[in-house]
Amino acid sequence: MIGLLMFVTALLLLLFGFPVAFTFGGVALLFGVLSEGVEIFAFMPFRIQSIMENSTLMAIPLFIFMGIMLQKTNLAEQLLESMAKLFGKVSGGLAISTILVGTLLAASTGVVGASVVAMGVISLPVMLKYKYNRPLSCGVICASGTLGQIIPPSIILIILGDVMGLPVGDLFRAAVIPGLVLVGLYIGYVLLYSHFVEDSAPAIPFDDDEQSRRGQQYLQAMKAIIPPLVLIIVVLGSIFSGIATPTESSAVGGVGAIVLSILYRKFSLKALLNSAEETVKITAMVFAILVGATAFSMAFTYTGGDRVVESYLLQLPGEKWGFLIFSMLFILLLGFFIDFVEIAFIVVPILLPIAEVLGIPLLWYAILIAMNLQTSFLTPPFGFSLFYLKGVAPPEIKTTDIYRGVTPFILIQISVLASILTFPNFYGLS
């Protein structure tokens, strides 16, 4: 039972606010040395060397750099302004434009925090100005900002590909349909809500002068949309067609982001340096967690925790389906309290051998986990998107407005997760 005690201790320390990487590493060191002695970590340097030489994980800093560099071009601002003019006359048009921009940002940046903050700063004041329902406005921004978790190039898909031993290109390809279904349901919800709840998302009135410039507005919208769309097609298209590996495509994406910043006349050495610094900080965090998680995984395995978990989960009623339902509920509940990176590095390696024993297709299981982990960004009390939005929202936006706003979108995500679980053939995952 030492392994299970390790897991509970780590969760409790995380809830008290201790740093993730040091929590997992410290708990592993304490329990590992007490139970097996110092020699339990004899192979730790080789594990760390293997992590640092992993070419798949090299794509993480490159995609992060691509996203941050695009953020410096004010891409989100240009897209939101253009989309708002195109959809403003539709009831709920501003919310729909926010979702579509969130989709484009997800496919071109993949950085959730940057997307939520950008749309919170730009889109939320506009929606409040036109008397949009506050919870709806907050929910749309949080939900669309987290689409980068499932729509490629997604950092979590790269991590899952490495942890589960799956080709990242296959994961990217498999995630496209679930991501688009989610976007469609978001838009459908906004249209239904604005239709049945009167004055919740009013259309924006245009004067005669604005009507006469519709052609010019369409042209400006195309100028804002086409360059990032070309970058998305180049990066993802090269992966899907087999021309380049995800790591090679991420390098192309980084160069493409610099080129876009030049096209938008936003390039500067200061912006380049700031993007590089932010990339190093985020990448260091991810890899520090990975090293701590590796130590935790070693100690957990050597103390027999994996055997206890495996014997318990293999005895669940319903065999494969019982395990799938239990593991999805378990990951969903953990997502209320800890980040997706910790779940991917700690929990998934424990569940993976059991999924293999039960004959569950790993590509299907990986997409289920990715969709589930996306929900963790929205679930109170520790959903990161909620904190990102609250940090940039006007004073009149209360925390309760954000919680009420994200609840329908959490239910939509869970329904999509259930549909992937029930109808994998529809998503091409059987």
Stockholm file with secondary structure:
# STOCKHOLM 1.0

chainA/1-430         MIGLLMFVTALLLLLFGFPVAFTFGGVALLFGVLSEGVEIFAFMPFRIQSIMENSTLMAIPLFIFMGIMLQKTNLAEQLLESMAKLFGKVSGGLAISTILVGTLLAASTGVVGASVVAMGVISLPVMLKYKYNRPLSCGVICASGTLGQIIPPSIILIILGDVMGLPVGDLFRAAVIPGLVLVGLYIGYVLLYSHFVEDSAPAIPFDDDEQSRRGQQYLQAMKAIIPPLVLIIVVLGSIFSGIATPTESSAVGGVGAIVLSILYRKFSLKALLNSAEETVKITAMVFAILVGATAFSMAFTYTGGDRVVESYLLQLPGEKWGFLIFSMLFILLLGFFIDFVEIAFIVVPILLPIAEVLGIPLLWYAILIAMNLQTSFLTPPFGFSLFYLKGVAPPEIKTTDIYRGVTPFILIQISVLASILTFPNFYGLS
#=GR chainA/1-430 SS CHHHHHHHHHHHHHHTTCCHHHHHHHHHHHHHHHHHCGGGGTTHHHHHHHHHTCTTTTHHHHHHHHHHHHHHTTHHHHHHHHHHHHHTTSTTHHHHHHHHHHHHHHHHTCCHHHHHHHHHHHHHHHHHHTTCCHHHHHHHHHHHHGGGGTSSSCHHHHHHHHHHTCCHHHHHHHHHHHHHHHHHHHHHHHHHHHHHSTTSSCCCCCCHHHHHTHHHHHHHHHHHHHHHHHHHHHHHHHHHTTSSCHHHHHHHHHHHHHHHHHHTTCCCHHHHHHHHHHHHHHHHHHHHHHHHHHHHHHHHHHTTHHHHHHHHHTTSTTTHHHHHHHHHHHHHHHTTTSCHHHIIIIIHHHHHHHHHHTTCCHHHHHHHHHHHHHHTTTSTTTCHHHHHHHHHSCTTCCHHHHHHHHHHHHHHHHHHHHHHHHCGGGGTCC
#=GC SS_cons         CHHHHHHHHHHHHHHTTCCHHHHHHHHHHHHHHHHHCGGGGTTHHHHHHHHHTCTTTTHHHHHHHHHHHHHHTTHHHHHHHHHHHHHTTSTTHHHHHHHHHHHHHHHHTCCHHHHHHHHHHHHHHHHHHTTCCHHHHHHHHHHHHGGGGTSSSCHHHHHHHHHHTCCHHHHHHHHHHHHHHHHHHHHHHHHHHHHHSTTSSCCCCCCHHHHHTHHHHHHHHHHHHHHHHHHHHHHHHHHHTTSSCHHHHHHHHHHHHHHHHHHTTCCCHHHHHHHHHHHHHHHHHHHHHHHHHHHHHHHHHHTTHHHHHHHHHTTSTTTHHHHHHHHHHHHHHHTTTSCHHHIIIIIHHHHHHHHHHTTCCHHHHHHHHHHHHHHTTTSTTTCHHHHHHHHHSCTTCCHHHHHHHHHHHHHHHHHHHHHHHHCGGGGTCC
//
